[in-house]
Amino acid sequence: KGRIVLVKTIAVIGCGRIADIAHLPALSQMENVRIKYACDIIPEKAYAKKEKYPKIENVITDYKQALNDPEVDAVYVLTPNYAHYTVSMDALAAGKHVFCEKPVTVDYPHSKEMADQAEKYGKILNIGVCNRYNRSVEMLERLNREGRFGNIYHVYCSFREFRSIPGLGGPFTDKAQSGGGVLIDWGIHFFDLILYILGGARLKTVTCDAYNGTAKDMKYYKYKSMWAEDTKNIENGINDVEDFISGYVRTDKASISFNGAWAQNIDRKEMFIDFLGDKAGARLSYGGKFTVYDGNTLETEEPEYDIPNMYLCEDKAFIESIETGVKNRSNIQSVLESAKLLDRLYASADISREIIVE
């Protein structure tokens, strides 16, 4: 006998890069998902995705058409950051479950409103903190929970690149659209997985300095390659976000120090996180594997394991969560602390002093 597959009908709102590199490939593999709509205000983008991913049934330009369809169980909000709030709030009010890409939205108060809206309507709201489904992060979280590192007292993270500002002058560097620069773009991934591995750490104090130094005059900015180069607007665009950030965070579990750069003038890519425990430590290469350094035996361990597609894992988890009603590790309620961290770091940078987190 064939098994019964309960199919969930979804709409994908926003057909840009993250839809193309992450969620549409994953959703296309899942037999329990029907993609009824692909929506984008630029119809050519949505039609291009429909051609590439035949599972998409319809192309629309107004997302409210999908929200008004009683067949739609859930929506994927894959729009630019500034639109996350409006689209997600509308979808929840329409009785839809929501998967919203990171960051939750451009500031913490609106993020909290989204969480409250999900509770009000009894809907699942998951955030695209994909690293929580990365096998390396899952293993480090388990090892910490089991006491492998003893007490993790400090974490250092580096997310630094050479001349790597994305889409200079376009939406990535326009604070009104993005909410910020390297911190909200790259830093959210690092900080969220750190708080997750630490076991739901709560913030105590933060201090941060932010700089916009390497592309003040966009016409003279030199680079070897540029992510989202087709969105750049060097002649007439805006660049009012940070390209370098540094700071220190105290939590109830460990302190965290960090440096992040879209565009440092050092030609090195330094993407790693060090977890320093009193029994052992670990260095995680971002997006890759980790090494454990044992303080008692002085031995180095490099576990052997496969890393499945984390986007497929998080999308499967979202569909399972809306089926069961059980909130999982990427539910908004579990992600609010990292959203608050970004908010407080930017606030500290604005006033150039430490902030006590209430």
Phi, psi and chi 1 to 4 in degrees:
 res  aa     phi    psi   chi1   chi2   chi3   chi4
   1 LYS       -  141.0  -66.8 -179.2  179.1  179.0
   2 GLY   -76.9  146.6      -      -      -      -
   3 ARG   -80.8  153.4   56.2 -166.6  179.1   87.4
   4 ILE   -85.1  127.4  -62.4  172.3      -      -
   5 VAL  -110.4  119.9  177.1      -      -      -
   6 LEU   -86.6  112.4  -62.9  173.2      -      -
   7 VAL   -91.4  132.9  175.5      -      -      -
   8 LYS  -102.8  133.6  -65.6  -62.0  178.1 -175.3
   9 THR   -96.1  127.8  -60.5      -      -      -
  10 ILE  -128.3  162.9   65.6  162.3      -      -
  11 ALA  -124.5  135.8      -      -      -      -
  12 VAL  -102.0  117.7  172.9      -      -      -
  13 ILE  -109.0  109.5  -58.8  170.4      -      -
  14 GLY   105.9  114.7      -      -      -      -
  15 CYS  -118.3   43.2  -66.8      -      -      -
  16 GLY   -91.8 -148.5      -      -      -      -
  17 ARG   -64.9  -45.7  -78.2  172.2 -179.5   76.3
  18 ILE   -67.4  -30.8 -163.9   65.5      -      -
  19 ALA   -63.8  -41.1      -      -      -      -
  20 ASP   -77.0  -40.0 -165.4   32.0      -      -
  21 ILE   -89.8  -16.2   66.6  173.6      -      -
  22 ALA  -123.7  -68.0      -      -      -      -
  23 HIS   -85.0  -39.8  -60.6  -67.1      -      -
  24 LEU   -65.1  -41.2  -75.9  172.5      -      -
  25 PRO   -61.3  -40.1  -23.5   33.5      -      -
  26 ALA   -68.5  -49.6      -      -      -      -
  27 LEU   -63.4  -31.2  -66.4  167.8      -      -
  28 SER   -66.6  -22.8  -66.6      -      -      -
  29 GLN   -84.9  -14.0  -65.2 -179.6   48.8      -
  30 MET   -94.8  117.4  -65.0  165.0   58.4      -
  31 GLU   -72.1  -15.8   61.9  176.4   -8.1      -
  32 ASN   -97.0   19.1   60.7  -22.6      -      -
  33 VAL  -126.5  132.5  167.2      -      -      -
  34 ARG  -112.6  121.2  173.9 -169.5  177.6 -162.5
  35 ILE   -94.8   93.4  -50.6  175.4      -      -
  36 LYS   -77.4  -33.0 -171.8  169.8 -177.8  179.9
  37 TYR  -135.4  143.5  -60.9  102.5      -      -
  38 ALA  -120.5  124.8      -      -      -      -
  39 CYS  -121.6  135.2  176.6      -      -      -
  40 ASP  -155.3  144.2 -158.5  -74.7      -      -
  41 ILE   -69.5  -17.8   57.1  173.9      -      -
  42 ILE  -102.7   99.9  -58.3  171.2      -      -
  43 PRO   -58.7  -30.6   16.1  -28.0      -      -
  44 GLU   -59.6  -35.6  -67.6   78.5   12.6      -
  45 LYS   -64.0  -45.1  -78.3 -171.4  175.8 -177.7
  46 ALA   -67.7  -40.9      -      -      -      -
  47 TYR   -64.5  -36.8  -81.0  111.5      -      -
  48 ALA   -63.3  -38.8      -      -      -      -
  49 LYS   -70.2  -35.6  -60.2  -56.7 -179.8  -68.2
  50 LYS   -63.9  -37.7 -173.6  177.2 -173.2  -56.8
  51 GLU   -68.8  -37.4 -173.0  171.6  -29.0      -
  52 LYS   -78.2  -33.6 -173.8  172.5 -179.2  179.9
  53 TYR  -121.9   92.0  -57.3  100.3      -      -
  54 PRO   -61.6  -14.8  -20.2   30.9      -      -
  55 LYS   -67.7  -21.1 -163.0  168.8 -173.7  176.3
  56 ILE   -68.9  128.4  -64.6  171.0      -      -
  57 GLU   -92.9  -41.1  -63.3  174.0   16.2      -
  58 ASN  -137.2  147.9  -57.6  -74.0      -      -
  59 VAL  -109.4  131.4  165.4      -      -      -
  60 ILE  -135.2  161.4   55.8  175.0      -      -
  61 THR  -112.9  -13.2   55.8      -      -      -
  62 ASP  -113.7  111.6 -179.0   -2.9      -      -
  63 TYR   -63.3  -22.9   70.4   88.3      -      -
  64 LYS   -67.4  -19.5  -70.2 -174.1  177.8  177.8
  65 GLN   -63.3  -39.7 -174.9  176.7  -24.5      -
  66 ALA   -71.0  -37.8      -      -      -      -
  67 LEU   -66.6  -28.0  -58.9 -170.4      -      -
  68 ASN   -85.1   -2.5  -69.4  -30.1      -      -
  69 ASP   -90.4  114.5 -174.0  -20.3      -      -
  70 PRO   -64.7  -18.1   20.6  -30.4      -      -
  71 GLU   -72.6  -23.8  -75.8 -166.6  -19.8      -
  72 VAL   -76.2  120.7  172.5      -      -      -
  73 ASP   -87.0  -35.8  -61.5  -60.4      -      -
  74 ALA  -152.2  156.6      -      -      -      -
  75 VAL  -126.0  148.4  -60.4      -      -      -
  76 TYR  -102.3  118.7  -88.1   68.3      -      -
  77 VAL   -97.5  101.2 -179.5      -      -      -
  78 LEU  -119.0   33.4  -49.4  179.8      -      -
  79 THR   -83.6  174.4   63.4      -      -      -
  80 PRO   -57.4  157.0  -26.5   35.3      -      -
  81 ASN   -51.8  -43.5  -62.8   -9.3      -      -
  82 TYR   -63.9  -23.7   72.4   91.0      -      -
  83 ALA   -90.9   -8.2      -      -      -      -
  84 HIS   -54.6  -45.8  -73.2 -178.9      -      -
  85 TYR   -61.7  -55.2  172.2   82.0      -      -
  86 THR   -61.7  -47.7  -60.1      -      -      -
  87 VAL   -66.4  -43.8  179.4      -      -      -
  88 SER   -65.6  -42.8  -63.4      -      -      -
  89 MET   -62.5  -42.6  -67.9  -69.5  -80.7      -
  90 ASP   -63.0  -42.5  -74.1  -11.9      -      -
  91 ALA   -65.7  -43.5      -      -      -      -
  92 LEU   -63.4  -41.5  -68.7  164.8      -      -
  93 ALA   -65.0  -27.3      -      -      -      -
  94 ALA   -82.9    1.2      -      -      -      -
  95 GLY    86.0   21.9      -      -      -      -
  96 LYS  -103.0  146.0  -48.7  -58.3 -177.2 -172.2
  97 HIS   -74.0  153.6  -59.0  -74.2      -      -
  98 VAL  -133.8  133.1  174.6      -      -      -
  99 PHE  -109.9  117.3  178.9   99.6      -      -
 100 CYS  -115.6  129.1  176.6      -      -      -
 101 GLU   -62.8  159.1 -106.6  -55.1  -30.2      -
 102 LYS   -73.1  157.0   68.0   84.3 -170.0  171.5
 103 PRO   -69.7  165.6   30.8  -36.1      -      -
 104 VAL   -49.4  -56.6 -177.9      -      -      -
 105 THR  -161.1 -164.6 -173.4      -      -      -
 106 VAL   -81.2  -10.1  -65.0      -      -      -
 107 ASP  -154.3  167.0   60.2   37.9      -      -
 108 TYR   -70.3  -43.1  178.4   70.8      -      -
 109 PRO   -56.0  -41.7  -27.6   36.7      -      -
 110 HIS   -70.1  -32.3  -75.3   93.8      -      -
 111 SER   -63.0  -43.1  -59.4      -      -      -
 112 LYS   -64.3  -37.7 -176.7   68.0  169.0   62.2
 113 GLU   -61.9  -39.7  -80.9 -173.0   48.7      -
 114 MET   -63.7  -41.4  -74.9  169.6   58.2      -
 115 ALA   -62.4  -43.2      -      -      -      -
 116 ASP   -65.2  -36.7  -67.3  -17.2      -      -
 117 GLN   -64.4  -40.9 -178.0   90.4  -34.4      -
 118 ALA   -62.7  -40.6      -      -      -      -
 119 GLU   -66.3  -42.8  -69.3  -62.4  -58.2      -
 120 LYS   -58.0  -43.1  175.2 -178.2  176.5 -179.2
 121 TYR   -96.9    1.3  -70.8   99.5      -      -
 122 GLY    64.9   38.8      -      -      -      -
 123 LYS  -116.1  154.8  -64.2  -60.6  171.6 -175.9
 124 ILE   -79.1  130.0  -63.1  -63.8      -      -
 125 LEU  -126.8  105.3  170.2   56.2      -      -
 126 ASN  -103.6  149.6  -85.8   19.3      -      -
 127 ILE  -113.1  146.3  -54.1  -57.9      -      -
 128 GLY   -77.5   59.5      -      -      -      -
 129 VAL   -90.6   72.6  -77.0      -      -      -
 130 CYS   -59.7  -28.4   53.9      -      -      -
 131 ASN   -64.8  -20.1  -76.4  -75.5      -      -
 132 ARG   -65.5  -15.4  -66.4 -172.4 -179.2 -152.0
 133 TYR  -108.9    9.9  -66.2   89.9      -      -
 134 ASN   -79.4  131.3 -179.7  -71.4      -      -
 135 ARG   -56.4  -38.3 -179.8   62.4   52.8   78.9
 136 SER   -62.1  -44.5  -62.1      -      -      -
 137 VAL   -66.4  -41.6  173.6      -      -      -
 138 GLU   -58.8  -42.6  -69.1  175.8  -31.5      -
 139 MET   -68.9  -40.9  -69.1  174.9   68.1      -
 140 LEU   -65.9  -38.4  -76.2  167.8      -      -
 141 GLU   -61.2  -43.2 -172.0  -85.5  -24.2      -
 142 ARG   -67.5  -44.6  177.3  176.1   55.1   79.6
 143 LEU   -60.6  -39.5  -72.2  172.6      -      -
 144 ASN   -66.9  -43.0 -178.5   43.1      -      -
 145 ARG   -61.0  -34.5 -159.0  164.9    8.8   95.8
 146 GLU   -83.2   -3.3  -67.4  172.4  -10.1      -
 147 GLY    89.0   13.3      -      -      -      -
 148 ARG   -59.1  -33.6  178.9   68.1  179.8   85.4
 149 PHE   -97.9    0.2  -54.1  111.5      -      -
 150 GLY    70.9 -132.9      -      -      -      -
 151 ASN   -94.7  113.8  173.4   47.4      -      -
 152 ILE   -76.5  111.4  -66.2 -179.6      -      -
 153 TYR   -99.8  -22.3   52.5   86.9      -      -
 154 HIS  -149.1  147.2 -173.6   73.2      -      -
 155 VAL  -129.0  132.0 -179.8      -      -      -
 156 TYR  -115.4  133.7  170.8   70.5      -      -
 157 CYS  -132.3  145.8   76.3      -      -      -
 158 SER  -129.4  124.7  171.6      -      -      -
 159 PHE  -130.7   82.9   42.8  101.4      -      -
 160 ARG  -127.4  137.5  -61.4  161.1   60.8 -168.4
 161 GLU  -138.7  162.9 -100.9  -82.7   25.9      -
 162 PHE   -95.5  115.4  175.7   59.6      -      -
 163 ARG    47.8   62.8  -66.6  -89.3  166.9  163.5
 164 SER  -127.4   28.5 -127.3      -      -      -
 165 ILE   -63.5  125.5  -61.6  173.6      -      -
 166 PRO   -81.6  141.4   28.9  -32.3      -      -
 167 GLY    44.5   50.6      -      -      -      -
 168 LEU   -53.5  127.6 -177.6   59.0      -      -
 169 GLY    89.6  -10.2      -      -      -      -
 170 GLY  -100.0 -157.5      -      -      -      -
 171 PRO   -59.1  -30.1  -24.2   33.1      -      -
 172 PHE   -64.1  -33.2  -82.2   95.9      -      -
 173 THR  -108.7   12.9   64.1      -      -      -
 174 ASP  -104.0  106.4 -179.8   -9.7      -      -
 175 LYS   -57.6  -32.6 -170.2  171.2 -175.8  176.8
 176 ALA   -62.5  -29.1      -      -      -      -
 177 GLN   -96.5  -36.8  -63.4 -168.8   61.1      -
 178 SER   -97.6  -28.2   63.5      -      -      -
 179 GLY    89.1  -11.2      -      -      -      -
 180 GLY   161.5 -171.2      -      -      -      -
 181 GLY  -110.0 -120.0      -      -      -      -
 182 VAL   -62.9  -30.5   66.0      -      -      -
 183 LEU   -66.7  -48.3  175.0   59.1      -      -
 184 ILE   -78.7  -22.1 -156.5  166.8      -      -
 185 ASP   -85.9  -53.5 -173.2   35.7      -      -
 186 TRP  -101.1  -42.9  -70.2   -4.7      -      -
 187 GLY   -58.9  -36.3      -      -      -      -
 188 ILE   -57.1  -38.6  179.8   58.9      -      -
 189 HIS   -63.7  -45.2  -77.6  -53.6      -      -
 190 PHE   -66.5  -49.3  -74.7   75.2      -      -
 191 PHE   -66.3  -38.3  -70.2  123.0      -      -
 192 ASP   -64.7  -43.3 -174.9   76.6      -      -
 193 LEU   -70.6  -30.9   74.8   84.1      -      -
 194 ILE   -64.1  -49.9  -70.6  168.5      -      -
 195 LEU   -61.0  -35.3  -64.2 -177.7      -      -
 196 TYR   -67.4  -47.9  177.0   64.2      -      -
 197 ILE   -63.8  -36.9  -71.9  171.0      -      -
 198 LEU   -68.5  -14.0  -70.5  176.6      -      -
 199 GLY    92.9   47.3      -      -      -      -
 200 GLY    72.7   46.6      -      -      -      -
 201 ALA   -62.8  144.8      -      -      -      -
 202 ARG  -108.3  141.0  -63.8  -66.3  174.8 -178.9
 203 LEU   -74.5  145.2  -54.4  173.6      -      -
 204 LYS  -119.1  -56.6  -66.3  169.5   68.9  176.3
 205 THR  -140.4  155.1   67.4      -      -      -
 206 VAL  -140.2  147.2  -54.4      -      -      -
 207 THR  -141.0  141.9 -173.1      -      -      -
 208 CYS  -153.8  143.2 -178.1      -      -      -
 209 ASP  -122.8  137.3  -69.1  -56.0      -      -
 210 ALA  -127.5  143.9      -      -      -      -
 211 TYR  -134.9  143.6  -55.5   88.9      -      -
 212 ASN  -122.8   86.3  178.1  -15.0      -      -
 213 GLY  -114.1  -29.5      -      -      -      -
 214 THR   -93.8  -11.0   58.0      -      -      -
 215 ALA  -137.4   38.4      -      -      -      -
 216 LYS   -59.6  -42.2  -72.2  177.7 -179.0  175.0
 217 ASP  -103.4   97.0 -169.1  -26.9      -      -
 218 MET   -61.5  -31.0  -68.5 -170.5  -71.3      -
 219 LYS   -65.8  -22.0  -66.9  178.9 -176.1  177.9
 220 TYR  -106.8    9.4  -66.3   94.9      -      -
 221 TYR   -73.3  125.5  174.8   72.8      -      -
 222 LYS  -103.7  141.7  -59.5  -91.7 -166.2  -57.8
 223 TYR  -155.5  156.2   60.3   95.0      -      -
 224 LYS   -89.4  -37.2  -68.2  179.1 -180.0  177.2
 225 SER  -151.9  160.1   62.5      -      -      -
 226 MET  -144.1  119.6 -179.6 -177.8  -70.8      -
 227 TRP   -62.8  139.4  169.4 -106.0      -      -
 228 ALA    57.0   39.3      -      -      -      -
 229 GLU   -60.8  -28.5 -172.6  165.8    5.5      -
 230 ASP   -67.5  -11.0   60.9  -44.7      -      -
 231 THR  -100.4   -0.4   67.5      -      -      -
 232 LYS   -68.1  154.2   73.7  178.1 -178.9 -178.1
 233 ASN  -146.9   69.5 -174.7    3.7      -      -
 234 ILE   -68.0  -30.2  -71.5  172.3      -      -
 235 GLU   -73.5  -44.4  -66.6  -63.8  -38.9      -
 236 ASN  -130.2    8.0  -57.4  -58.6      -      -
 237 GLY   -85.7 -168.1      -      -      -      -
 238 ILE  -121.5  138.6  -64.5  172.8      -      -
 239 ASN  -136.0   87.7  175.8   27.1      -      -
 240 ASP  -122.5   31.6   61.8   -6.7      -      -
 241 VAL  -121.2  165.4  -60.7      -      -      -
 242 GLU   -76.9  142.1   79.7  -73.8  -10.1      -
 243 ASP  -111.5   -6.7   56.9   40.4      -      -
 244 PHE  -141.3  141.3 -178.4   89.3      -      -
 245 ILE  -146.5  143.7 -160.8  143.8      -      -
 246 SER  -146.9  147.4 -178.3      -      -      -
 247 GLY   179.9 -171.3      -      -      -      -
 248 TYR  -146.5  136.4 -163.5   88.5      -      -
 249 VAL  -129.6  135.4  178.4      -      -      -
 250 ARG  -109.2  132.5  -69.1 -176.5  178.9   89.0
 251 THR  -123.4  177.2   78.8      -      -      -
 252 ASP   -77.0   -0.7   62.2   -9.1      -      -
 253 LYS  -120.7  -39.9  -66.1 -176.1 -176.9  -68.1
 254 ALA  -159.0  159.5      -      -      -      -
 255 SER   -90.4  156.8   52.5      -      -      -
 256 ILE  -135.3  127.3  -54.6  165.2      -      -
 257 SER  -117.5  152.3   55.8      -      -      -
 258 PHE  -156.5  154.9   64.4   92.2      -      -
 259 ASN  -136.9  132.9  -68.4  -72.3      -      -
 260 GLY  -135.6  137.1      -      -      -      -
 261 ALA  -146.1  123.1      -      -      -      -
 262 TRP   -72.1  -29.6  -97.3  -12.6      -      -
 263 ALA  -149.5   50.9      -      -      -      -
 264 GLN   -70.5  151.2   64.3 -178.7    7.3      -
 265 ASN   -90.6   49.7  -79.3  -34.5      -      -
 266 ILE  -135.7  122.8  -63.5  173.9      -      -
 267 ASP   -82.1   68.0 -167.3   -1.0      -      -
 268 ARG  -140.2  139.6  -67.7  -71.8 -175.9  -86.3
 269 LYS  -100.6  114.1 -177.8  174.2 -176.5  176.7
 270 GLU  -125.6   91.8  -63.7  170.2  -44.1      -
 271 MET  -121.2   90.3  -59.4  -79.6 -157.6      -
 272 PHE  -154.3  164.3   65.1   89.0      -      -
 273 ILE  -134.9  130.3  -54.4  171.1      -      -
 274 ASP  -105.5  127.1  -71.7  -22.0      -      -
 275 PHE  -106.8  116.2  -65.4   88.1      -      -
 276 LEU  -106.7  108.3  -55.4  175.9      -      -
 277 GLY  -110.1  165.8      -      -      -      -
 278 ASP   -82.4   -9.6   53.9   16.3      -      -
 279 LYS  -106.6  -36.5  -71.0 -176.2  179.4  178.1
 280 ALA  -158.3  163.8      -      -      -      -
 281 GLY  -130.2  169.8      -      -      -      -
 282 ALA  -147.7  142.9      -      -      -      -
 283 ARG  -114.4  123.5  171.0  166.1  -71.1 -167.9
 284 LEU  -102.5  122.1  170.4   66.0      -      -
 285 SER   -80.6  119.7  -65.1      -      -      -
 286 TYR   -57.4  126.8 -178.4   76.1      -      -
 287 GLY    81.4   -4.3      -      -      -      -
 288 GLY  -123.7 -141.2      -      -      -      -
 289 LYS  -105.0  179.8  -63.2 -168.4  173.8 -175.8
 290 PHE  -130.4  160.7   65.0   89.4      -      -
 291 THR  -123.0  137.4  -57.4      -      -      -
 292 VAL  -105.0  135.8  174.3      -      -      -
 293 TYR  -116.4  113.4  -57.5   89.2      -      -
 294 ASP   -86.7  126.8 -167.4  -68.3      -      -
 295 GLY   -77.6  -18.0      -      -      -      -
 296 ASN   -91.2  -48.6  -67.7  -42.1      -      -
 297 THR   -89.0  -14.8   65.2      -      -      -
 298 LEU    62.3   19.5  -53.8 -174.8      -      -
 299 GLU   -91.2  155.3  -67.3  178.7  -15.8      -
 300 THR  -108.7  130.5  -61.2      -      -      -
 301 GLU  -117.1  132.4  -57.5  169.2   20.8      -
 302 GLU  -124.8   90.6  -64.7 -176.9  -12.2      -
 303 PRO   -58.3  146.6  -19.8   31.5      -      -
 304 GLU   -99.8  126.1  -76.4  -63.0  -40.3      -
 305 TYR  -165.3  160.5   56.0   95.7      -      -
 306 ASP   -92.8  153.5  -65.7  -35.5      -      -
 307 ILE  -116.0  100.2  -57.4  179.8      -      -
 308 PRO   -66.7  169.6  -12.7   25.9      -      -
 309 ASN   -66.2  113.3 -176.2  -50.3      -      -
 310 MET   -69.7  -28.7   61.6 -175.3  175.2      -
 311 TYR   -68.0  -40.2  -62.2  113.9      -      -
 312 LEU   -64.1  -40.2  179.7   59.8      -      -
 313 CYS   -64.7  -42.9  -67.1      -      -      -
 314 GLU   -72.3  -32.8   75.4  169.1  -16.2      -
 315 ASP   -70.9  -39.2  -73.3  -14.8      -      -
 316 LYS   -62.5  -39.3  -76.0 -177.3  174.6  178.8
 317 ALA   -66.1  -37.1      -      -      -      -
 318 PHE   -65.3  -47.1  172.4   61.2      -      -
 319 ILE   -62.6  -39.3  -60.9  -59.7      -      -
 320 GLU   -65.0  -38.2 -179.7 -179.9  -11.5      -
 321 SER   -66.7  -39.1 -173.3      -      -      -
 322 ILE   -74.0  -21.8   66.3  176.3      -      -
 323 GLU   -74.8  -42.2  176.6   65.8   35.5      -
 324 THR   -94.5  -22.3   63.5      -      -      -
 325 GLY    79.9    3.6      -      -      -      -
 326 VAL   -89.3  125.9  177.2      -      -      -
 327 LYS   -72.8  133.3  -64.4  172.9 -177.9  174.7
 328 ASN  -108.4 -168.2   60.7   30.0      -      -
 329 ARG   -66.8  -17.7   69.9 -174.3   82.0  159.4
 330 SER  -106.5   14.0   51.8      -      -      -
 331 ASN   -62.9  147.9 -173.1  -88.1      -      -
 332 ILE   -51.9  -35.1 -179.2   68.5      -      -
 333 GLN   -63.8  -27.5  -64.2  -65.4  -20.2      -
 334 SER   -88.9   -9.4  -59.4      -      -      -
 335 VAL  -108.1  -10.8 -178.6      -      -      -
 336 LEU   -59.7  -34.0  -81.9  175.8      -      -
 337 GLU   -66.4  -37.1 -159.6   70.9    7.5      -
 338 SER   -72.5  -31.3   55.9      -      -      -
 339 ALA   -65.9  -40.8      -      -      -      -
 340 LYS   -64.3  -38.2 -177.9 -171.5  -71.9 -174.6
 341 LEU   -60.2  -47.2  174.9   54.0      -      -
 342 LEU   -58.0  -46.3  -67.4 -165.8      -      -
 343 ASP   -58.0  -45.6 -162.7   76.1      -      -
 344 ARG   -72.7  -34.7  -60.5  -59.2 -173.0  -94.4
 345 LEU   -63.1  -44.1  -71.6  171.4      -      -
 346 TYR   -63.6  -39.8  -82.5  126.7      -      -
 347 ALA   -62.5  -41.1      -      -      -      -
 348 SER   -64.0  -43.4  171.5      -      -      -
 349 ALA   -62.1  -36.5      -      -      -      -
 350 ASP   -64.5  -35.0  -74.8  -16.9      -      -
 351 ILE  -107.8   -0.8   61.4  175.6      -      -
 352 SER    56.3   43.1  -62.3      -      -      -
 353 ARG  -158.0  166.8   61.2 -178.9  173.7   82.6
 354 GLU   -68.8  147.1 -174.0  175.6   61.6      -
 355 ILE  -120.1  133.2  -73.3  178.3      -      -
 356 ILE   -86.5  126.2  -63.7  171.8      -      -
 357 VAL   -85.4  121.6 -179.8      -      -      -
 358 GLU   -79.7      -  -58.5  -62.9  -22.3      -
